[in-house]
Amino acid sequence: MRPPGLVLKLCLLVIFSAECCQCQSTCAFMKQTPYDLRNMPDEPQIAQNLTHCPFNGLYSCCTPKIEAEMEGFARQKIEQFVQSHVVTMRGTLDEFARIFRNHFRDALRSTERQLDRMFQQTYGSFYRDNAKVFADFFDEIDEQFAVDDSSASLKSALGSLFRKVFLTEFSLMNPMRDVSNAERHCMARLQSQLKPFGQIPAKLAIILERMFLGWKFVTSSLEKASELLIRISDKMVLQKECVSKLIAMRQCHVCSGAGPEAKPCMGYCLNVLNGCFAEIAEIEPQWTGLMGTLQLLSNRLKSASNAYHVLAPIPIQISEAIMLFQERGNTISNRILFQCFEPTLRFKRNAEENVLTDRPIVMNSETSANNVNWLSESLDRLYRKGDALKKDMARFNDRLILMKGAWRLLPTAICADGQVAQGSEEQCWNGQTVGSYRKPVVPSGIFHQKNNPEFRDMQMNLSKATFIDERMTLHSLRVQLLNIYDGKAAKASEVEASGLEELNPNPDDEDSFEGSAYSNCDDNTNQALEDVKIQLLEQKWKSASGHLAPLISTAISLFILLRWH
């Protein structure tokens, strides 16, 4: 007679074996799996030396070799989901970075074409001879937009434009006078005192700089965030404890005799993946913060900083600035002659020069009317493009909302959206058998994993420092965008914008100069006294020539611009 204890053990073994094999009498069902089955038994046998699946000592169709294959399949499947998740987000960021870059450049070049056509029709050869001044302005904006430099600004482009216009205007006023390098240096220095273009350059600086910085840094932030996702993806290495749990969750059910179609319970899947992705979940605050800040700026880019709307009036604003110069042309030119040129040259007025400056150009009224009509239509086109931009911004905003929570909700995306887990908590694989999962589901993040029921039996080496560099990069991008949104990034330009045309005068950007004429420019000269000297100069000139010859005739200036009404 067998001992009662032995009978009890045999009974339990039979019960456990029946549960383990799920009533499978053969291992034929394993043919539905992707594993190499050449060493698989025909019938369930007592499993031995299994590392991940909890069936040692029980009847199973799994062998150590099959279990080793499971590791590759489990890791590959999850990594594919993660890669797909990252690729989708990168695709969104890259798509809109390209869209925004194209919108800005389209707005910029459309404005350039508008200015070019308007000036061509109005001034003909006079404009064509100096068109490069304006072409360089638009090219420099484009270059500043493309360069990966946080100090990029429109201030240099605007300063260069008005500096060149200032020098060109003086040359047109004095066509027979050669300007030396030293005299040009002096003129550049004097420009800050004269403010020949009034406050228009300063206003342009504020409006354009805010718009430019918004577009530039939103676009560059999208590109940098996309590149950062590659680094994040490369660092997302599954720990061996995680891989073991993934095998138990994704593969071990076949070792119990359950069909290959069985799926893990949703709670079980979430707990395993929350443990696996605990470190990456720490990125969430910085990532979602960046997405929220991009939303703020995108709303501004479609309204107050709409590139099409802001750039459209630029040709007219430049025109007004130049007309202000011309209205004060005599005084400005005389002051330049008095302070920057040799005394013996101040009063010499070549007869041929007088003829040139006194020769008027009659503008065709019909041509002027046509220009007004064309300009109106051109502005309408730009504003319509600006309205179309709003649709792209709305779509972008929707995508940003979807990307919030991308790392915190990664386990949910894989378990639910990736259809890894079964939606119901009944009749699903719970890690031991097909049934229900009653364990509590812990939140994402390192802190909560100490209570994760699926990892209590093992020590995971989790650290918040794993993705610290990526978190700092995301934080830095967000702070930079917030500064732009609050207007702090443009403050340096605004503080100095009282006369942008004289900011950082650098005549060397056109030619290589030798020597200096700063000694001819006395910054401490009393303004009232200078005005008296200018009047005396004009009186002497009048006596020498018999009449007061004007220094400029607006009719011959390259930059005679119509007032558009």
LINURZI-V323139 format. One record per pair of residues at least 4 apart in sequence whose ideal C-beta (glycine too) atoms are under 7 Angstrom apart, sorted by the first residue. I is the first residue (numbers start at 1). J is the second residue. D is the distance in Angstrom with one decimal. If there is no record, write none. Layout:
<<I | J | D> <I | J | D>>
This chain:
<<2 | 6 | 5.2> <2 | 7 | 5.6> <4 | 8 | 6.4> <5 | 9 | 6.5> <6 | 10 | 6.4> <7 | 11 | 6.4> <8 | 12 | 6.4> <9 | 13 | 6.2> <10 | 14 | 6.4> <11 | 15 | 6.4> <12 | 16 | 6.1> <13 | 17 | 6.0> <14 | 18 | 6.3> <15 | 19 | 6.5> <16 | 20 | 5.8> <16 | 58 | 5.5> <17 | 21 | 6.0> <17 | 58 | 6.0> <17 | 59 | 4.0> <18 | 23 | 6.7> <19 | 433 | 6.2> <20 | 55 | 5.8> <20 | 58 | 4.4> <20 | 59 | 5.6> <20 | 60 | 6.1> <20 | 256 | 5.2> <20 | 257 | 6.2> <21 | 44 | 4.8> <21 | 59 | 5.1> <21 | 257 | 3.6> <22 | 256 | 5.9> <22 | 257 | 3.5> <22 | 258 | 5.0> <24 | 29 | 6.0> <24 | 44 | 6.6> <24 | 257 | 4.0> <25 | 43 | 6.9> <26 | 42 | 6.3> <26 | 43 | 5.6> <27 | 40 | 5.7> <27 | 41 | 6.0> <27 | 42 | 6.0> <27 | 43 | 6.3> <27 | 44 | 6.4> <27 | 61 | 3.8> <29 | 259 | 6.1> <30 | 37 | 5.8> <30 | 40 | 5.9> <30 | 61 | 5.2> <30 | 254 | 6.4> <31 | 37 | 6.6> <32 | 260 | 4.6> <33 | 254 | 5.8> <33 | 260 | 5.3> <34 | 73 | 6.6> <35 | 66 | 5.0> <35 | 69 | 4.8> <36 | 69 | 6.3> <39 | 63 | 5.9> <39 | 65 | 5.6> <40 | 61 | 6.1> <40 | 63 | 6.5> <40 | 66 | 6.6> <41 | 45 | 4.9> <41 | 61 | 6.5> <44 | 59 | 4.1> <44 | 60 | 5.8> <44 | 61 | 5.4> <44 | 257 | 6.8> <45 | 59 | 6.5> <46 | 57 | 6.2> <46 | 58 | 6.8> <46 | 59 | 6.0> <47 | 55 | 4.7> <47 | 56 | 5.4> <47 | 57 | 7.0> <47 | 58 | 6.0> <47 | 60 | 4.1> <47 | 62 | 6.0> <48 | 56 | 6.1> <49 | 64 | 4.9> <50 | 55 | 5.9> <50 | 56 | 5.2> <50 | 62 | 6.3> <50 | 64 | 6.5> <50 | 67 | 5.6> <51 | 67 | 6.1> <52 | 67 | 5.9> <52 | 70 | 6.9> <52 | 244 | 5.0> <52 | 247 | 4.2> <52 | 248 | 5.7> <52 | 252 | 6.6> <53 | 62 | 5.9> <53 | 67 | 6.1> <53 | 248 | 6.4> <53 | 252 | 3.8> <53 | 255 | 4.5> <54 | 432 | 7.0> <55 | 60 | 4.5> <55 | 62 | 6.8> <55 | 255 | 5.2> <55 | 256 | 6.7> <60 | 255 | 4.7> <61 | 255 | 6.7> <62 | 66 | 5.0> <62 | 67 | 5.8> <62 | 255 | 3.7> <63 | 67 | 7.0> <64 | 68 | 6.4> <65 | 69 | 6.9> <66 | 70 | 6.7> <69 | 73 | 6.5> <70 | 74 | 5.9> <70 | 247 | 4.9> <70 | 251 | 3.9> <71 | 75 | 6.2> <71 | 243 | 6.0> <71 | 247 | 5.8> <72 | 76 | 5.9> <73 | 77 | 6.2> <73 | 251 | 6.4> <74 | 78 | 6.7> <74 | 243 | 6.6> <74 | 246 | 4.2> <74 | 247 | 4.7> <74 | 250 | 4.8> <74 | 251 | 5.6> <75 | 79 | 6.0> <75 | 238 | 6.1> <75 | 243 | 5.7> <75 | 246 | 6.9> <76 | 80 | 6.2> <77 | 81 | 6.8> <77 | 250 | 6.6> <78 | 82 | 6.5> <78 | 238 | 7.0> <78 | 246 | 6.0> <78 | 414 | 6.9> <79 | 83 | 6.1> <80 | 84 | 6.2> <81 | 85 | 6.3> <81 | 414 | 4.7> <81 | 418 | 5.1> <82 | 86 | 6.4> <82 | 233 | 7.0> <82 | 236 | 6.1> <83 | 87 | 6.0> <83 | 233 | 6.6> <84 | 88 | 6.3> <85 | 89 | 6.8> <85 | 410 | 6.5> <85 | 413 | 6.2> <86 | 90 | 6.1> <86 | 229 | 5.2> <86 | 233 | 4.6> <87 | 91 | 6.1> <88 | 92 | 6.8> <89 | 93 | 6.4> <89 | 229 | 6.0> <89 | 403 | 5.9> <89 | 406 | 6.2> <90 | 94 | 5.9> <90 | 226 | 4.8> <90 | 229 | 5.1> <91 | 95 | 6.0> <92 | 96 | 6.6> <92 | 399 | 4.9> <92 | 403 | 6.8> <93 | 97 | 6.1> <93 | 222 | 4.7> <93 | 225 | 5.4> <93 | 226 | 4.1> <94 | 98 | 6.3> <94 | 226 | 5.3> <95 | 99 | 6.3> <96 | 100 | 6.0> <96 | 222 | 5.9> <96 | 396 | 5.0> <97 | 101 | 6.3> <97 | 219 | 5.3> <97 | 222 | 3.9> <97 | 223 | 4.9> <98 | 102 | 6.3> <99 | 103 | 6.3> <99 | 392 | 5.5> <100 | 104 | 6.4> <100 | 215 | 6.5> <100 | 218 | 6.3> <100 | 219 | 4.8> <101 | 105 | 6.4> <101 | 219 | 5.3> <102 | 106 | 6.0> <103 | 107 | 6.4> <103 | 307 | 6.2> <103 | 389 | 5.6> <104 | 108 | 6.2> <104 | 145 | 6.2> <104 | 215 | 4.8> <104 | 307 | 5.1> <105 | 109 | 6.0> <105 | 142 | 6.6> <106 | 110 | 5.9> <106 | 385 | 7.0> <107 | 111 | 6.4> <107 | 307 | 3.9> <107 | 308 | 4.6> <107 | 311 | 5.0> <108 | 112 | 6.5> <108 | 138 | 6.1> <108 | 141 | 6.0> <108 | 142 | 6.2> <108 | 311 | 6.3> <109 | 113 | 6.4> <110 | 114 | 6.4> <110 | 382 | 5.8> <111 | 115 | 6.5> <111 | 311 | 4.3> <111 | 312 | 6.5> <111 | 314 | 5.4> <111 | 315 | 7.0> <112 | 116 | 6.1> <112 | 138 | 4.3> <113 | 117 | 6.2> <114 | 118 | 6.2> <114 | 315 | 5.7> <114 | 378 | 4.7> <115 | 119 | 6.1> <115 | 134 | 6.2> <115 | 315 | 3.9> <116 | 120 | 6.0> <116 | 131 | 6.9> <117 | 121 | 6.3> <118 | 122 | 6.2> <118 | 315 | 5.7> <118 | 371 | 6.2> <118 | 375 | 5.9> <119 | 123 | 5.5> <119 | 127 | 4.1> <120 | 124 | 7.0> <120 | 127 | 6.0> <120 | 128 | 7.0> <121 | 367 | 6.5> <121 | 371 | 5.5> <122 | 371 | 5.8> <122 | 562 | 6.4> <123 | 127 | 4.0> <123 | 558 | 6.4> <123 | 560 | 6.8> <124 | 128 | 6.9> <125 | 129 | 6.1> <126 | 558 | 4.2> <127 | 131 | 5.8> <127 | 558 | 6.2> <130 | 168 | 5.8> <130 | 558 | 5.5> <131 | 135 | 5.9> <132 | 136 | 5.9> <133 | 137 | 7.0> <133 | 161 | 7.0> <133 | 164 | 4.8> <133 | 165 | 6.5> <133 | 168 | 6.5> <134 | 138 | 6.8> <135 | 139 | 6.1> <136 | 140 | 6.1> <137 | 141 | 6.8> <137 | 157 | 5.8> <137 | 161 | 4.2> <138 | 142 | 6.5> <139 | 143 | 6.3> <140 | 144 | 6.2> <140 | 157 | 4.1> <140 | 160 | 6.6> <141 | 145 | 6.3> <141 | 154 | 6.3> <141 | 157 | 5.1> <142 | 146 | 6.4> <143 | 147 | 6.2> <144 | 152 | 4.6> <144 | 153 | 6.8> <144 | 154 | 6.7> <144 | 157 | 6.4> <145 | 216 | 5.4> <147 | 152 | 5.5> <148 | 220 | 6.7> <152 | 216 | 6.4> <153 | 209 | 6.6> <153 | 493 | 6.2> <154 | 158 | 5.7> <154 | 205 | 7.0> <154 | 208 | 5.0> <154 | 209 | 5.1> <154 | 212 | 4.8> <155 | 159 | 5.9> <155 | 205 | 6.2> <155 | 209 | 6.8> <155 | 493 | 4.9> <155 | 500 | 6.9> <155 | 503 | 6.2> <156 | 160 | 6.1> <157 | 161 | 6.4> <158 | 162 | 6.4> <158 | 201 | 6.1> <158 | 204 | 6.2> <158 | 205 | 5.7> <158 | 500 | 5.3> <159 | 163 | 6.0> <159 | 500 | 6.0> <159 | 501 | 6.8> <159 | 503 | 4.8> <159 | 504 | 6.1> <160 | 164 | 6.3> <160 | 509 | 6.1> <161 | 165 | 6.3> <162 | 166 | 6.1> <162 | 197 | 5.8> <162 | 201 | 5.4> <162 | 500 | 6.7> <162 | 501 | 3.6> <163 | 167 | 6.7> <163 | 188 | 6.5> <163 | 191 | 6.9> <163 | 501 | 6.5> <163 | 505 | 6.4> <164 | 168 | 6.0> <164 | 510 | 7.0> <165 | 169 | 6.0> <165 | 322 | 6.4> <165 | 559 | 7.0> <166 | 170 | 6.8> <166 | 191 | 5.5> <166 | 196 | 5.9> <166 | 501 | 6.4> <167 | 171 | 6.5> <167 | 184 | 6.7> <167 | 187 | 6.5> <168 | 172 | 6.4> <168 | 558 | 6.8> <169 | 173 | 6.4> <169 | 325 | 5.8> <169 | 557 | 6.9> <169 | 559 | 6.5> <170 | 174 | 6.2> <170 | 187 | 6.7> <170 | 333 | 6.4> <170 | 336 | 6.1> <171 | 175 | 6.8> <171 | 179 | 6.8> <172 | 556 | 6.9> <172 | 557 | 5.3> <172 | 558 | 5.7> <173 | 329 | 6.2> <173 | 333 | 4.9> <173 | 551 | 5.5> <173 | 552 | 4.2> <174 | 333 | 6.8> <175 | 353 | 6.1> <175 | 356 | 5.6> <176 | 350 | 4.7> <176 | 352 | 6.4> <176 | 353 | 4.1> <179 | 183 | 5.0> <179 | 184 | 5.3> <180 | 184 | 6.9> <181 | 185 | 6.5> <181 | 511 | 6.8> <181 | 513 | 3.7> <181 | 514 | 5.6> <181 | 515 | 6.3> <182 | 186 | 6.7> <182 | 515 | 4.8> <182 | 516 | 6.3> <182 | 517 | 3.8> <183 | 187 | 6.4> <183 | 340 | 5.0> <183 | 341 | 6.0> <183 | 517 | 5.8> <184 | 188 | 6.5> <184 | 507 | 5.0> <184 | 513 | 6.7> <185 | 189 | 6.6> <185 | 507 | 5.5> <185 | 513 | 5.9> <185 | 516 | 5.6> <185 | 517 | 5.0> <185 | 518 | 6.8> <186 | 190 | 6.1> <186 | 339 | 6.7> <186 | 340 | 3.7> <186 | 517 | 3.7> <186 | 518 | 6.8> <186 | 520 | 5.1> <186 | 521 | 5.1> <187 | 191 | 6.6> <187 | 336 | 5.8> <187 | 340 | 5.5> <188 | 505 | 3.9> <188 | 507 | 4.3> <189 | 505 | 6.1> <189 | 518 | 6.1> <189 | 521 | 4.8> <190 | 194 | 6.0> <190 | 336 | 6.2> <190 | 339 | 5.9> <190 | 340 | 6.3> <190 | 521 | 5.6> <191 | 196 | 6.8> <191 | 501 | 6.0> <191 | 502 | 4.5> <191 | 505 | 6.0> <192 | 499 | 6.2> <192 | 502 | 3.2> <192 | 505 | 6.6> <194 | 332 | 5.5> <194 | 335 | 6.5> <195 | 499 | 4.7> <196 | 325 | 4.4> <196 | 328 | 6.8> <196 | 332 | 5.4> <196 | 501 | 6.9> <197 | 201 | 5.2> <197 | 321 | 4.0> <197 | 324 | 5.7> <197 | 325 | 5.7> <197 | 501 | 5.2> <198 | 321 | 6.8> <198 | 324 | 4.6> <199 | 203 | 6.0> <200 | 204 | 6.2> <200 | 317 | 6.1> <200 | 320 | 5.9> <200 | 321 | 4.0> <200 | 324 | 6.8> <201 | 205 | 6.2> <201 | 321 | 6.3> <201 | 499 | 6.9> <201 | 500 | 3.7> <201 | 501 | 4.8> <202 | 206 | 6.9> <202 | 497 | 4.0> <202 | 498 | 5.5> <202 | 499 | 6.3> <202 | 500 | 5.3> <203 | 207 | 6.4> <204 | 208 | 5.5> <204 | 317 | 5.9> <205 | 209 | 5.6> <205 | 493 | 5.4> <205 | 497 | 4.3> <205 | 500 | 4.6> <206 | 210 | 6.6> <206 | 494 | 5.4> <206 | 497 | 5.8> <207 | 211 | 6.5> <207 | 310 | 6.1> <208 | 212 | 5.7> <208 | 310 | 6.9> <209 | 213 | 6.1> <209 | 490 | 4.6> <209 | 493 | 4.8> <210 | 214 | 6.4> <210 | 305 | 6.2> <210 | 487 | 6.7> <210 | 490 | 5.3> <211 | 215 | 6.5> <211 | 305 | 4.3> <211 | 307 | 6.3> <211 | 310 | 4.5> <212 | 216 | 5.9> <213 | 217 | 5.9> <213 | 484 | 5.0> <213 | 489 | 5.3> <213 | 490 | 6.0> <214 | 218 | 6.1> <214 | 297 | 5.8> <214 | 300 | 6.1> <214 | 301 | 5.6> <214 | 305 | 4.6> <214 | 484 | 5.8> <215 | 219 | 6.2> <215 | 301 | 6.4> <215 | 307 | 5.9> <216 | 220 | 6.1> <217 | 221 | 5.8> <217 | 480 | 6.1> <217 | 481 | 6.0> <217 | 484 | 5.5> <218 | 222 | 6.6> <218 | 294 | 6.5> <218 | 297 | 5.2> <218 | 298 | 6.9> <218 | 301 | 6.5> <219 | 223 | 6.7> <220 | 224 | 6.1> <221 | 225 | 6.0> <221 | 294 | 6.9> <221 | 477 | 4.9> <221 | 481 | 6.0> <222 | 226 | 6.4> <223 | 227 | 6.6> <224 | 228 | 6.2> <224 | 477 | 6.2> <225 | 229 | 6.8> <225 | 290 | 6.7> <225 | 477 | 6.7> <228 | 232 | 6.3> <228 | 470 | 5.9> <228 | 473 | 5.7> <228 | 474 | 7.0> <229 | 233 | 6.1> <230 | 234 | 6.4> <231 | 235 | 6.4> <231 | 470 | 6.1> <232 | 236 | 6.5> <232 | 467 | 6.8> <232 | 470 | 5.5> <235 | 466 | 6.9> <235 | 467 | 6.6> <236 | 280 | 5.9> <238 | 242 | 4.7> <238 | 243 | 5.3> <238 | 276 | 6.1> <239 | 460 | 6.3> <239 | 461 | 7.0> <240 | 244 | 6.4> <241 | 245 | 6.6> <241 | 455 | 6.8> <241 | 458 | 4.9> <241 | 460 | 5.2> <242 | 246 | 6.2> <242 | 275 | 6.5> <242 | 276 | 3.9> <243 | 247 | 6.5> <244 | 248 | 6.6> <245 | 249 | 6.1> <245 | 272 | 4.8> <245 | 275 | 6.7> <245 | 454 | 5.8> <246 | 250 | 5.6> <246 | 272 | 6.5> <246 | 276 | 6.9> <247 | 251 | 5.0> <247 | 252 | 6.2> <248 | 252 | 4.8> <248 | 431 | 5.7> <249 | 264 | 4.8> <249 | 268 | 6.2> <249 | 269 | 6.3> <249 | 272 | 4.9> <249 | 431 | 6.6> <250 | 264 | 6.9> <252 | 256 | 7.0> <253 | 258 | 4.4> <253 | 262 | 4.7> <253 | 429 | 4.3> <254 | 258 | 6.5> <254 | 260 | 5.7> <256 | 433 | 6.3> <258 | 262 | 4.4> <258 | 429 | 6.7> <258 | 434 | 5.2> <262 | 429 | 5.0> <262 | 434 | 5.8> <263 | 421 | 5.8> <263 | 422 | 4.1> <263 | 428 | 6.0> <263 | 429 | 6.4> <264 | 268 | 4.8> <264 | 269 | 4.8> <264 | 421 | 5.1> <264 | 422 | 7.0> <264 | 428 | 6.2> <264 | 429 | 4.7> <265 | 269 | 6.8> <265 | 421 | 6.5> <265 | 422 | 6.3> <265 | 425 | 5.3> <265 | 428 | 3.9> <265 | 429 | 6.6> <265 | 430 | 5.2> <265 | 437 | 3.5> <266 | 270 | 6.3> <266 | 415 | 6.0> <266 | 421 | 4.5> <266 | 422 | 6.6> <266 | 423 | 6.4> <266 | 425 | 6.3> <267 | 271 | 6.3> <267 | 425 | 6.2> <267 | 437 | 4.6> <267 | 439 | 6.5> <267 | 441 | 4.7> <268 | 272 | 6.5> <268 | 430 | 5.5> <268 | 431 | 5.9> <268 | 437 | 4.7> <269 | 273 | 6.2> <269 | 415 | 3.9> <269 | 420 | 5.8> <269 | 421 | 3.7> <270 | 274 | 5.8> <270 | 411 | 5.3> <270 | 412 | 6.8> <270 | 415 | 5.6> <270 | 441 | 5.1> <271 | 275 | 6.6> <271 | 439 | 6.8> <271 | 441 | 5.8> <271 | 442 | 6.2> <271 | 452 | 5.6> <271 | 453 | 6.3> <271 | 454 | 4.5> <272 | 276 | 6.4> <272 | 454 | 5.3> <273 | 277 | 5.7> <273 | 411 | 3.5> <273 | 414 | 5.9> <273 | 415 | 6.4> <274 | 278 | 6.5> <274 | 411 | 5.2> <274 | 442 | 5.9> <274 | 444 | 5.1> <274 | 452 | 6.6> <275 | 449 | 5.4> <275 | 452 | 5.0> <275 | 454 | 6.1> <275 | 455 | 4.7> <275 | 460 | 6.7> <277 | 281 | 5.7> <277 | 410 | 5.4> <277 | 411 | 6.0> <277 | 444 | 7.0> <278 | 444 | 6.9> <278 | 445 | 6.1> <278 | 446 | 4.8> <278 | 449 | 4.9> <278 | 462 | 5.3> <279 | 446 | 6.5> <279 | 462 | 5.7> <279 | 463 | 6.8> <279 | 466 | 4.5> <279 | 467 | 6.3> <280 | 407 | 5.3> <280 | 410 | 7.0> <280 | 467 | 6.5> <281 | 407 | 5.4> <281 | 408 | 5.4> <281 | 444 | 4.0> <281 | 445 | 4.7> <282 | 445 | 6.4> <282 | 446 | 6.3> <282 | 464 | 5.3> <282 | 467 | 6.2> <282 | 471 | 7.0> <283 | 287 | 5.2> <283 | 407 | 5.0> <283 | 467 | 5.4> <283 | 470 | 6.2> <283 | 471 | 5.7> <284 | 288 | 5.8> <284 | 405 | 6.9> <284 | 407 | 4.7> <284 | 408 | 4.3> <285 | 289 | 6.1> <286 | 290 | 6.5> <286 | 471 | 4.8> <286 | 474 | 3.8> <286 | 475 | 5.1> <286 | 478 | 7.0> <287 | 291 | 6.6> <287 | 406 | 6.2> <287 | 407 | 5.9> <287 | 474 | 5.8> <288 | 292 | 6.3> <288 | 404 | 4.8> <288 | 405 | 6.3> <289 | 293 | 6.5> <289 | 478 | 5.0> <290 | 294 | 6.3> <290 | 474 | 5.2> <290 | 477 | 5.7> <290 | 478 | 4.7> <291 | 295 | 6.7> <291 | 400 | 4.8> <291 | 403 | 5.4> <291 | 404 | 5.0> <292 | 296 | 6.9> <293 | 297 | 6.6> <293 | 478 | 5.0> <293 | 481 | 4.6> <293 | 482 | 5.8> <294 | 298 | 6.0> <294 | 400 | 5.7> <294 | 481 | 6.9> <295 | 299 | 6.7> <295 | 397 | 5.8> <295 | 400 | 5.2> <296 | 300 | 7.0> <296 | 485 | 5.5> <297 | 301 | 6.1> <297 | 481 | 5.8> <297 | 484 | 6.9> <297 | 485 | 5.6> <298 | 302 | 6.7> <298 | 393 | 5.2> <298 | 396 | 5.5> <298 | 397 | 5.7> <299 | 303 | 6.6> <300 | 304 | 5.5> <300 | 305 | 5.0> <300 | 485 | 7.0> <301 | 305 | 5.1> <301 | 306 | 6.7> <301 | 393 | 6.3> <302 | 306 | 5.9> <302 | 389 | 6.0> <302 | 390 | 4.6> <302 | 393 | 3.9> <305 | 310 | 6.4> <306 | 310 | 6.3> <306 | 386 | 4.6> <306 | 389 | 6.3> <307 | 311 | 5.8> <308 | 312 | 6.2> <308 | 382 | 4.8> <308 | 383 | 6.6> <308 | 385 | 4.7> <308 | 386 | 3.4> <308 | 389 | 6.4> <309 | 383 | 6.3> <309 | 386 | 4.6> <312 | 379 | 5.3> <312 | 382 | 4.2> <312 | 383 | 6.6> <313 | 317 | 5.5> <314 | 318 | 6.2> <315 | 319 | 6.3> <316 | 320 | 6.5> <316 | 564 | 5.7> <317 | 321 | 6.6> <318 | 322 | 6.5> <319 | 323 | 6.3> <319 | 561 | 3.7> <320 | 324 | 6.6> <321 | 325 | 7.0> <322 | 326 | 6.6> <322 | 559 | 4.2> <322 | 561 | 6.0> <323 | 327 | 6.4> <323 | 561 | 5.8> <325 | 329 | 6.6> <325 | 332 | 6.9> <326 | 552 | 6.8> <326 | 554 | 5.0> <326 | 557 | 6.1> <328 | 332 | 5.2> <329 | 333 | 5.9> <329 | 551 | 6.5> <329 | 552 | 3.8> <330 | 334 | 6.2> <330 | 550 | 6.0> <330 | 551 | 4.9> <330 | 552 | 6.2> <331 | 335 | 6.3> <331 | 534 | 6.6> <332 | 336 | 6.5> <333 | 337 | 6.4> <333 | 551 | 4.1> <333 | 552 | 6.1> <334 | 338 | 6.1> <334 | 534 | 5.0> <334 | 537 | 5.9> <334 | 538 | 6.5> <334 | 551 | 6.3> <335 | 339 | 6.1> <335 | 530 | 6.8> <335 | 534 | 6.0> <336 | 340 | 5.4> <337 | 341 | 5.0> <337 | 346 | 5.1> <338 | 346 | 6.5> <338 | 533 | 6.2> <338 | 534 | 6.3> <338 | 537 | 5.8> <339 | 520 | 5.9> <339 | 521 | 5.7> <340 | 517 | 6.1> <340 | 520 | 5.5> <340 | 521 | 6.9> <341 | 345 | 5.0> <341 | 346 | 5.9> <346 | 537 | 6.7> <347 | 540 | 6.1> <347 | 541 | 5.7> <347 | 544 | 5.7> <349 | 353 | 6.2> <349 | 354 | 6.2> <349 | 541 | 7.0> <349 | 545 | 6.0> <349 | 549 | 5.9> <351 | 355 | 6.7> <352 | 356 | 6.6> <353 | 357 | 6.3> <354 | 358 | 6.0> <354 | 549 | 5.3> <355 | 359 | 6.4> <356 | 556 | 6.5> <357 | 550 | 6.6> <357 | 552 | 6.4> <357 | 553 | 4.6> <357 | 556 | 6.3> <358 | 553 | 5.7> <359 | 555 | 6.9> <359 | 556 | 6.1> <360 | 553 | 6.7> <360 | 555 | 3.8> <361 | 555 | 4.6> <361 | 556 | 6.3> <363 | 367 | 6.8> <363 | 368 | 5.8> <364 | 368 | 6.7> <365 | 369 | 6.4> <366 | 370 | 6.4> <367 | 371 | 6.4> <368 | 372 | 6.6> <368 | 562 | 5.7> <369 | 373 | 6.6> <370 | 374 | 6.1> <371 | 375 | 6.0> <371 | 562 | 7.0> <372 | 376 | 6.5> <372 | 564 | 6.0> <373 | 377 | 6.6> <374 | 378 | 6.1> <375 | 379 | 6.3> <375 | 564 | 6.0> <376 | 380 | 6.5> <377 | 381 | 6.6> <378 | 382 | 6.7> <379 | 383 | 6.3> <380 | 384 | 6.4> <381 | 385 | 6.6> <382 | 386 | 6.5> <383 | 387 | 6.7> <384 | 388 | 6.7> <385 | 389 | 6.6> <389 | 393 | 6.3> <390 | 394 | 6.3> <391 | 395 | 6.6> <392 | 396 | 6.2> <393 | 397 | 6.4> <394 | 398 | 6.7> <395 | 399 | 6.7> <396 | 400 | 6.5> <397 | 401 | 6.8> <398 | 402 | 6.8> <399 | 403 | 6.4> <400 | 404 | 6.9> <405 | 409 | 4.4> <406 | 410 | 6.8> <408 | 444 | 4.9> <409 | 413 | 5.8> <410 | 414 | 6.5> <411 | 415 | 5.9> <411 | 444 | 6.7> <412 | 416 | 5.4> <413 | 417 | 4.8> <413 | 418 | 6.4> <414 | 418 | 4.4> <414 | 420 | 5.6> <415 | 420 | 5.2> <415 | 421 | 4.2> <416 | 421 | 6.8> <422 | 428 | 4.2> <424 | 428 | 6.6> <425 | 436 | 5.5> <425 | 437 | 5.4> <426 | 436 | 5.2> <427 | 434 | 6.0> <427 | 435 | 6.9> <428 | 434 | 6.8> <428 | 437 | 6.7> <429 | 434 | 5.8> <430 | 435 | 5.6> <430 | 436 | 6.6> <430 | 437 | 4.4> <439 | 453 | 4.3> <440 | 453 | 6.8> <442 | 448 | 4.6> <442 | 449 | 6.7> <442 | 451 | 5.3> <442 | 452 | 4.8> <443 | 448 | 4.7> <446 | 462 | 4.7> <446 | 464 | 6.1> <449 | 455 | 6.2> <449 | 460 | 6.7> <449 | 462 | 6.4> <455 | 460 | 5.8> <464 | 468 | 6.9> <467 | 471 | 5.7> <468 | 472 | 6.3> <469 | 473 | 6.5> <470 | 474 | 6.5> <471 | 475 | 6.3> <472 | 476 | 6.2> <473 | 477 | 6.5> <474 | 478 | 6.4> <475 | 479 | 6.4> <476 | 480 | 6.4> <477 | 481 | 6.4> <478 | 482 | 6.2> <479 | 483 | 6.4> <480 | 484 | 6.8> <481 | 485 | 6.2> <482 | 486 | 6.1> <483 | 488 | 4.2> <483 | 489 | 4.7> <484 | 489 | 4.5> <487 | 491 | 6.8> <490 | 494 | 5.7> <491 | 495 | 6.0> <492 | 496 | 6.9> <493 | 497 | 5.8> <496 | 503 | 5.5> <507 | 513 | 6.1> <508 | 512 | 6.8> <508 | 513 | 5.8> <517 | 521 | 7.0> <525 | 529 | 6.5> <525 | 530 | 5.5> <526 | 530 | 6.8> <527 | 531 | 6.7> <528 | 532 | 6.9> <529 | 533 | 6.5> <530 | 534 | 6.4> <531 | 535 | 6.6> <532 | 536 | 6.5> <533 | 537 | 6.3> <534 | 538 | 6.5> <535 | 539 | 6.5> <536 | 540 | 6.4> <537 | 541 | 6.3> <538 | 542 | 6.3> <538 | 548 | 6.6> <539 | 543 | 6.6> <540 | 544 | 6.4> <541 | 545 | 6.3> <541 | 549 | 7.0> <542 | 547 | 6.6> <542 | 548 | 4.5> <545 | 549 | 5.5> <552 | 557 | 6.8> <554 | 560 | 5.3> <555 | 560 | 6.7>>
